[in-house]
Amino acid sequence: MSHAPLAFRATAAGLFAASLLTAACSGPQSAPGRGGEGATSQGVPQPAPHSHGRPIDPWVFRSVLDGNARMLTAALDPDLWIAFDVDHGELWRVWGGDVHFTGTVYDTLHGPQPTARGVDHFVWPDWTPPGPGVVPNPPGDGWRFATGEEARLRWLGHRFLEVQEDGRSGVELAWSLAREGRGDAEIRVRPEARRDAAGLVLELSVELSGLAEGEVLLLDLPPATATLKGVRYAGGVRAVGDAERPRGLHLSGRGGRFEVLVVMPEQAVPSEAQGVAR
């Protein structure tokens, strides 16, 4: 299987480099020039420090994940990974753990495919496809206008950001919402993991452009598990539903920030024991 490379697109934020990494042609590898550090066995990545400050290299990659073929995974921290279904704009899973890289291109096994493993913080429950040969998709609606106005979501790609003060590189994901007779809305998301006095924090900074005054976007979130310790909202970001267990985000203006304080994996109960399907 192969994926045709996406074109580069110029936006107000710069050039969004489309991912050329797929499960069929490459998986995360250890950083070059580090000797045995982070070496792989049969192509399976091992956690290691890298020059970009992330646990594996590459730390952002496309692959099949949990039975879904259009996933982008970012290893933000050894204890915090996220995965988006980019074609549908869905945040599919947020977890503390890693990815089990299995399948023909990783460990020569035929049939299995990569799966997230560890402690879930947000996760869509398992979904049964409607028929044989149908690729599963996350069950939410992704990015959309709050009015229900028909619009076409388009994945623009991702780009890497300049190295931050802490020595880590960053990543930005981008989508557009196109509608008839009006300008596109553009969405840029910068996910980050940081540690403060309270613990491990997932931060999603969202920048919006092209919205008219009073327009609102919605993003469905996977159900939250019992591992959340607190949620904070800033700027034009509000909760849809319970603020401590949001079922989605309400975004207006120029965007804002969504922060989730999560239980560290060693303190949490593995997802199998929580009754969350994997």
N, C-alpha and C positions, 0 to 999 in steps of 0.2 A: 504494500500500500504506500502511496506517496501523496503529498499535498503540494499543489502548485503554490509558489511564493506569492504573497499578497503584495500589491504595489505600495510604494511609499506615498504618503499623503501629507501635503503641507497644511498645517493648521495654525491657529493663533499661538499655540503653545510650541510649535516647532514641527519637526518631522517625526512621524510615528513609524518606527521601524517594525515591519511585519515580521512575525516569528517564522523562522524557517526550520524550527526544530519540530520533529514529529516522532511519535513512538516508533515508526517504521524505519526511520533513517538514523536516528541518534537518540541517546538518552543522556541523562546527566553523567558527566565524567569528572575525574579528579583534575585539579588545576595542573597545567604543565610546569615542569621545572621544579617540582617539589619532592623529587625522589619517591620514596615509598609512602609519603604522607598522603592520606586520602585515596590510596590506590584502590582500584576496583577489582572484584573477583567475578569473572564472566560477565563484565559489563554492569554489575550491580553496584551503585554508588555507596560509599561509606562516608559518614559524617567526618568533616575535617575543616580546619580553618583555611580560608582562602583570601586572596588579596582584596576581594570585594566585600569581605566581612560577613559572608553568608555561609550556612553550613555545608552546602554542596556547590558544585560547579558543573554545568550552569545551574543557577538557582531559580531561574524562570524558564519554564519549558512547556511545550505542547505535547500532549499524549492522550491516549484513552485513559480514563480514570473512572473507576466504579461503574464500568459499563457504558460510559458516555464518551463519544468520540471527539468532541470539540472542546477539550478542557485546556486551560492554561493554569499551571500550578506555580506558586511562588513560595519558596522556602525562606520566609522572613527571618526566622529565628530557629535554633535547634528545637525549641518547644512550641513553635507557632507557624503553621503552614496554612495557606488558603488556596482555594481552587475556584475558578470562574468557568462556566460554560459561556464562552465569549459570543457565540452566534446568537444566543438567547439573552445575553446580558445578565445571566444568573450567577449570584454567589452560591456555589453548590455546597461547599463545605469549608469550615474553619476548625482546625484541630491541632492538638499537640501530639506530635509523633513523627511520622515520615511516610514515604510511599514504598510499598512493596513492589519493586520493579521485577515483574515476571512476564514471560512471554518469549516468543521466538527471538527477538532482537536483544533480549536481556540475558536469559539463562537457557535458551534453546528449547524451552518447553512450548509445546503447541497447544493452544486453547486458552490458557490463563492470560490475563491482562492486568496492568498495574491497578492497584487498589490503595486507598488511603488506609492507614492503620494507626491506632493510638486512641487518644481521648478526644471526643468530639465536643466542640463548643457551640457551633451551629451546624446542622446537617439536615438535608432533605431525607425523609424516610425512603426506603426502597420503593420503587415504583415498577409495576408490571406493565411491559409494553403491550399494546392492543393486539398484537399478532406476531407470528414468527417472522424473523428477519427485520423487525422494526428496532431501530436504535433508540434506547431510552433517552428521554430528555427530562430535565428538572421540571417539576410541576408548577412553578410559579409563572408569572407573566413578565418578569424582567422589567426593564426600563419602559415607562409609558407615561403619557400625559394623564393627569388626574381627571380630566374631563371625559376620558374615554375616546378622545379624537383618534381616528385611524392614522397611524404613522408607521413607517418602516424603520426598524432598528438595523443599523449597519455597524459591524465591527471595523474600526479603523486601524487597529493594531496596538502595539505597545512600544515604548521607547525607554531606554535607560537614562537615568538622571545623573547629574554630576555627583561626585563623591561628597558625602556629608561630613560634618565636623567629626563625627565618631568613626570615620574611615569606611563606612559602608556606602555602597552604591544604592540607588533607589530605582523604582520602576513606576511608570505611569501607563494606565490603560485608557483607551479612548473609544467611544461610540458616537454615532450621530443618530438623531431621530428625524427622518425626512417626512414631510407632509405636503399635500397638494396646495399650491398657491401661496405658500408661506416659506420663510427661511428655515433651514435646519436648526435644530437644537443640538448642541454638542456637549458631551459629558466626558470629563477627565477624572479618573480616580487614582489616587496615590495611596497604596496600602503600605503600612509600616508597623513593625513591632518594636516596642520599647519597654524598658524596665524602669520603674520608678519606685519610690518608697512603698507604694501600695502593692506592687507586684508586676505581673506581665500584662501589657496593654496592647490590644490591637487597635490601630488607628486607621480609619479610612477618611482621607481628605478628598472632598468632591468639589470640582470647579465646573460651573455651568456657564454656557454662553448661548446666545440666540433666543433666550426666552423673553417674551413680552412681559410687561409689568402685570403682576398678579398670576402669571402662569406657574403651575406646580407640576413637578415630576414625582412619580412614585417608583420605588424599587422594592419588590418582595424580598424578604429575608427567609432563609431556612428556619425551621423551628429551633429555638434556643434550648440547650440542655441545662442540667442543673449545675454546670461548671461555671456559670457567670457569677461574678461577685459585684458587678456594678456597671452601669452604662451612663455615658455622658454625651450630650449633644451641644453643638456650638454652631453659630451662624444660622443659616437658613435650613437647618436639618432638624426635623422633629420625628417623634415616634409615631408609627401607625399601630394602634393597639396599646397594650401595656408597655409603659416606658421602660420597665425593667426586663421584660421579655418581649421585645417588639416583634411584630410579624411583618414589618416593612418600614421603609423610610419615606418621609414626606419632605421634598426638597424644593426650595424656592430661592428667588434672587440669584445671587452668584454662587450659591452652594454653601458649604460649611464642612463640619467635621463630626464624625461619629467615632466614639471611643468606647471600647469594651474592656473591662478588667476581668481577667479570667484566672481560674484556679490553675496553678502549676500542675503539669502532668503527674508528678510524683505524689501530689496531694489528692488527685482526682480518682474516680472509679472508672476503669476502662469501659468503653462504650458497650461492649457485650453485656456487662453487668447492669448497665443503665436501661437495658431493653431497647436500645436504638439499633435498628437493623443496619447491617453493614453490607 
